[in-house]
Amino acid sequence: GVVFLLMGKTGKRRKELKRMREKQEKLAQLDLSSLENGVSAEDLAITARTLTHLATMDYETLHCKAYKDLRRSVFAFATAAGEDFGDGKAHRPQWIAKISDSLRDREWNHAMELMRAARVGIVPKLGTLQRWVRDADLAGSSNLNNKDNHRGINWAILDAILRTSQQATFRAGSELACKMYDNDTLRIYEAWDPLEDENRPFSAEYSTVVPPDVSVSVVTTEKRWKGVRDLTICTTNAETIPTTPPQSLCPKKVPLPFVDGGFVFTDIFSREECNSFIGTAEGMDFVPDAEYAVNVENTTSPGRAAAGVVWLANEQLITTIFNRVKDLLPAELGGGALAGLNSRLRVYRYEAGAVYRPHVDGAWPGSGIVDGEYVFDAYGDRWSRLTFLIYLNEAFEGGTTTFYGPSSTEGVLEGRGVIPRVGSVLVFPHGDTAGALVHEGSEVAKGTKYVIRSDVLYIGKQEASMRAPVQAQDEVVAGKRATSPSDYTPPTKVQKT
């Protein structure tokens, strides 16, 4: 049992201790046998009793260095739970918690009312924004396993969420052809082709043949939640693409006309190199993507998940990819210097009917092999700022990467897609609420789509807004960048920070 040290004999102190003991007795009687999110009933009970005991200690003791990490954890938990801390910002976590509760309880109109009332000065954290976007996607659907493309209330809620998180007004361009959906709650503009100025024809040809020299090995297996298949991480020592790029390639950086800080690199990989990517990935174990699907195993209903595989790139491959794009990337972003690409490649295969619903990308550390073992954070000093999406084929129906944003009229959401072109790379900011871009891998109507997702890494965690480097990116286009990042360095040891 816990031994209480009585540091005084005043009546007030004795009453306080008595209340604490009564709380402990109540906690001991709680039925915590069923608990979600992977926390056992025993762990929760121990945590509650420990915190109850610590609350009896004096102020000076609790504010010593030994309890620093604990104080931060308790504050983070209390903030997420909507507790009032009594200062000028006290009502912000309460508003955010109330909005989260309304979305979770599917009280859509109440959630929008709360967002309108709380809009001034209330900016949710990135994790909260990601949950809100996922909740909004289910709004108005009576069948959670059948997520229609256009329902109305979901777009109105998503518009309210983006305005609450102070997203910039979407700037697709009024001169473009567009179509309205669901009582004028969604305006979709014609998709953008990054090669439209070249009038380059589309070709649906691609190959899934596994290259003859490829030998795939399993690096590790990641456990996922109950009912979902474990995730196998694979690799190969084969040279997927040559270190020296084909002479036929003429790389170019094309800014996205409707997304701040976004751009497309064209002609980064040849069609033959993309076929090598596809064939190698097909030699691995594709599984339904469980990161964003209500029913990942449902292969017949509209809106089903894409299939995915995690490919841990070897040193030659990730260095080759990075060297082809490093002079086109911002040398500094979010307060950190360019450090390379994430070796954890996520390959997705979208067959007809597959879609990756509206979401916000999160930031990732750089993964790699350290002393022969896979390490999720292999460096300890870098974090991603940009999504890096390689298009491996083209000419399927649908399948654009569609970005969404608030229009100039409240209650109307706007969207515009990027048309995938083989061998090109779509790059856009992530990891910051102010610059978070809601987007989707729109449904493939006919054919099959292949993409690779990686991340652009920068030293340190983000310090500045992702909207800041627009000028720096323009300078890269003009060839004016004064400094060039060093070549990619594979992980050799885990650095403690």
N, C-alpha and C positions, 0 to 999 in steps of 0.2 A: 504494500500500500504506500501511498504518498505520505511522507512525514512533513507536517507543517511546522515551520519555525515561527513562533510567536515573538514578534519584535516589539511588543508593547502590551500593556495591560489596560489600555483605555477601553471604555465601553463601546466606543465607536468601532475600534478595531475588532473587538470580539464579535460584534454584530456583522461586520463585513465578512469575517471568516465563516460565520454561521451560514450566511447566504451562499457563500462559495461551496460549502459542504452540501447544502441542500441542492444546489445545481448539479453537483457531482452525482448525488444519489438519483436525481432525475435522469441524468445521462446514462447511468448504469442500467436503468429500467427501460431505456428506449429499445425498440425492436429495429435493429439496423441490418437485418438479414438480407434485405434486397437493396442493393445500391448500384447505381449506374456509373459509367465513365471509368470503370476499372479500379475504383478505390474500394478496398474491402471494408466490411463492417467493423472489423477489429481495429484497422488502422484509423478509421474515422473516430471511433470511441476513444482510442488512446490519444489522438490529437486533441479532441475536445477536453479530455481530463487534464492533459498537460497544459493547455492554454488557460484553463480555469485555475490551475495551481499557480501558473506564472502571474496571473492577474493579482495575486495576493502580495507580490513583491513590491518593494518601494521603487520610486521613480528613478533614482540614481542607479540602482542595480540594473533595471531593465534598459537603461540607455548607455550601458557600457558596450565596448566593442564586441564582446562575445555574442550579444543579441542583435547585432546589426542586420544580418541576413534574415533573421526571424521577423524583425520589425517590418522589413520590406515586404516579406511574404504576407504577413497579416494585413498590411495596408492594401496590397494588391487584391487580396481576397475580399476585404471589406468594401473596396471601391467597386469591384465587380458585382457585389451583392447590393449596391446602392445605399450604403451607410452614409449618414451625415456626419462630417468631421467638424462642423461648426465654423468654418472659415467662409470667405467670400465665394469659394467654388463649391460649396456644399451641395447645392441643388443640381449640379451637373451630373454626377453619377446617379442620382435619384431619377432624373429624367431619362437617362440612357437605360437604366434598369427597367423603368416602366415601359419604355418603347419595346425593349427586348421581350418583356413578358407578354405584351399585346400581340407581337408578331408570333411568338411561340404558341399562344392560345388561339391564333387565327382570328383575332379581333381586328380585322383589317382597317375598318373605318376609324376605330378608336386609335389605332397606331398612327394613322395619317394625321389625325387631330393633334396627337401628342407631338409629332414631329413639327407640325406648323407652329405650335405654341413654344416649342423648345429651340427653334431654329437659331436664334441669336446667341452666339457664343457657345453653342453645344456641338462639339465635334467628337464623334465616337472614335475610339482607338481602332486600329486596322483590323484586329481580330473581331471586334464587335461589328464593324462594317461588313466583313466577310460573312458573318452569321446572318446579318440582316438581309443581305442580298440573296442568300440561299432561302431564307424564310419567305421573302417576297416572291420568289419564283414559284412557290406552291400556292399562292393566293388565288382563290376562285376556282381551284380544281377540286372536284368532288372525289376524283380517283387519283390518289397520290402516286400510283404507278403509271399514270398516263399524263405526262406534262405537255399540254398543248402548246403550240408556238405562240398563239395570240388569244388572250382571254380577257384583257381589259383591265381588271382590278390589279393584276400583278404589275402591269406597266405603270399604273398610277402610283402604286406603292414604291416601286423602284425609283420613279421620278422624285417622290418625296424624300426618299433615303438619300439620293445624290444631292439634293438641295440642302438637306440637313447637314451633310458632311462637307458642304461648301465646295462642291464640284463646279468647275467652270462651265459656262454655257456651251453646248455643242455647236460647232461651227462647220457644218457640212457644206453650206452654200445654198442660198435660196434659188439659184438658177438651175439646180440639178433636178432631174425628174425624181419624183417620190410617190409613195403610196401610203395612205392612212389605213389604220387597222383599229378595230374595237372601239367604236364610238369616238374616234379621233384621239385616242390616248397614246397611240404609237405612230410615229412617222418614220418610215424606212426609205432612205435614199438609195439611188442606184449604186451598186458596188463599184469600188475603185480598183483599177488594174494598174499596178506599178510600172508596167511596160507599155501603157497605152500610147505614149509618145513615139514608141518605136514600131507600133503596129505589128508586133511579133505574133505570129500565129500560134495557136494552142495545139498541143499534141497529147493524145490520151495514152500514148505508148509508155509502158513501164514493165519491169521484170521483177518477179518474186523468187527467181532462182537463187539458191544459196551458192555463193562462190565456192569453187572446189577446194581452195586452200584454207577455208574457214573451219576452225575447231572451237566450239563454244564450251565454256566451262562455267560452273556455278560458283560465284564468289561467296554468297551468303543467302540466307532466307530471312525475311522480315515478317514477324508475326503481325497480323491485323486483327480487327475486332471480330467478335463471335459471328459465325455464319458467313464470313468472307474468306476466300482462299488466301493462304500465305503468299507473300510477294517474293518471287525469286529474282535475285540480282545476278545478271550474267556478264561475262566479258569474253574477249577473244584476243589472242596475241597476234592475229593476222593483220596485215596492212590493208585496212578497209579502203582507204584512198591514198594516192601517192603524196609524198611530202611536197613535191613541186607541182603546182597547179597546171592544168592544160593550157596551152598557149591561146586556145580559142576563147577563153574566158576574158571578159572585160568588166570587172567589178565596178559598180556604181552605187552611190548612196542617194536614195530618193526619199525626201521627207514626206511623212503622211500629212496631207493637206488638212486633216480634220482632227488630229491628235497631237497635242503639245508633247514634244520630246520623243515622238515615235518616228520610225523611218524603216525603209526596206532596203536591204543590200541585194542587188541583183547580180546574177552571174557569179555566184560564189562557188557553186559546184556544177559540174557537167551532168548531163543526163545519165551517163554511164556511172559516174560516182554515186548519184542518187540511187540507181539500181543496186549498186553494191551495198549501200546502207539498208535498203529494203530487204534484199536477199539475206544479209547477215542477221537482221532482226527477225526475219521469218524462221531462222534456225534456232531461235530462242523460244521461251514459253510465254506467249501472249495470254493474258487473263483479262476479264472485264474490269474496267477501271472503277474502283470503289470510292475514289475521292469525291466524286460528285454524281451520284445516281441514287434514286430512291430504291430501285430494284435492279442491281447490277447484273443479275443472272437472267433477266427477262430479255430474250432475244427477238421477240415478236412485236412488242408494243411500241408505239411511236415514242421517240425521245429516249431510246435505250442508250446505254453507255457505249463508248468506244472501247476497243480492246487495247491493252497497253503492256509494255515490257520495260523493265529498267535495265539499261545497258551501261555498265561502268566502263567508260572509254579508257583504253591504255594510253600510255604517255605519248606515243607517236601520233595517235589519232587526235587527242585533245589539243596537242601542241600545233598540229597541222591546221585544224579548224581555226584556232585562235590566231595563228599567224596570217591567215587569209583575211581576217576582219579587223585586226587590232588597230590599224591606221585609220579605220573608219569609225571607231568607237570613241566616245568622250574620254579624254585622258584622266579626267577627275570628275567625280560625281558624288553628291551628298557628303562632301567633306573627306572623301577618300580617293586614293590613286587606283587606276585600273590595275587589276591583278590577274586576270585570266578568265577562263570559262569553267563552269562546274562540270566535272567529269561524270556526274550522275546524269546520263541522258535518259529521258523518258520518251520512248517511241510509241506513237498512237496510230492505230489502224481504225479508220471510220468506214464501216460498210454502210450500205443503204439503210437509212433510218437512224443512224447513230448521230448523237449530238452531245456537245459538252455545254451544258446550260449556263446562263449568265453567272459570272463569278468574278472575284478579284484575286489576282495572284499574290501569294505571300513570298517573303524573302527566304533564301536558302543559304547555308554555309557551303563551303567547298568540300565535296566528298572525295575520297581517294583511298588508296591502299597504303597502310603504314605497318611496316614490319610484317608484311605478308597477310594482314587482316584488313577488312573493310572498316573504314571509320567515317561516320556521317559528317563530322566536322574535323577534317584531316589537317587543317592548318591552325585554327584557333585565332586567326587575325583578319579574316575577310568574310564579307557578307554580300549577297547579291543586291543589285539595284535595278537591273533590267532583265526582262524576259527575252529569251533568244529562241525563236521558233523557226526551224528549218522546214521548208516545203519540199517534199521529195517527189511529188508528181502533180499533175494538173489535169484540167479538162473534164473533171467529173461535174455532175450537176449539184448545185448548192455548195455547202462546205466552206463558205467564206468565214474569215475571222471577223466577227461583227462587234464593233464598239458602240456603247450606249452612253448618252449624256442628256442632261436636262436641256430643254429648248428655251426659247425666250418667253414661252407661255407656260405658266405653272399648270401642272397636270398633264402635260404632253411630253412624252419621252421621244428622243430621236436616236436613230441608229444608222450606221453605214458600215458595210463590210469591205474587207481587203480580199481580193481574189488571189488565191495561191498560184504562184508561178514556179515551175520546177527549178530547183537549184538556188532559189532566193531565200533570204532570211528576214523575218519580221522581228523588229526590236522595239520594245516600248517599256516605260517605267513601271516599277512595282515596289511594294514594300513601304509605302507611305500613304497615310489617309488622304492628305491634301492632293496628291497626284495619282491616287489609285484609279485605275481604269477598269470599269465594268465591261466585260466582253464575253463572247461565247464562241465556241466552235460550232457554227450553225449546222443544221441538219444536212447530211448528204442525201440528196434525193435519188441519185442514181450513180453507180460506180463505187469506187473505193478511194479513200484519201489517206495518205501517209504523211506524218509530220514527226519531227524530233523536237522536244522541248529541252532546253538547257537554260543556264542563267549566266549573266555577265557579273563577275565578281569584282568588288572594290575593297581596298583595305579599310578595316574598321567598320563599325555600325554607322548607319546613316545619321548625319548631324544636321543637314540642311534640307530644305524642301526640294522635291524632285522637279519642280518647275524652274529652278534656277539655271540649269545648264543649257537652256535653249540657245543662247548666244554662242557658247562654246561649241555646240554641235554645228551651228552655222559656219563657224570658223574652220571646222574640220572639213566641211564640204568645199570650202574655198581654198583648202590646202595651207592654212595659216597657223596650224598648231605648232608651237615652238618646241614642245617636248614630245618624246615618243616613249611609250611604256616598254619596259624590259620584256624579254621573251617569257613565255609561260614557264613556271617552275613547278615540277611535280612535288607532292608532299613527301617529306623525309621523316618528319616527326611531328607529333602533336605539340603545339605551343600552348602553354598555360597562360591565360591572361587574367 
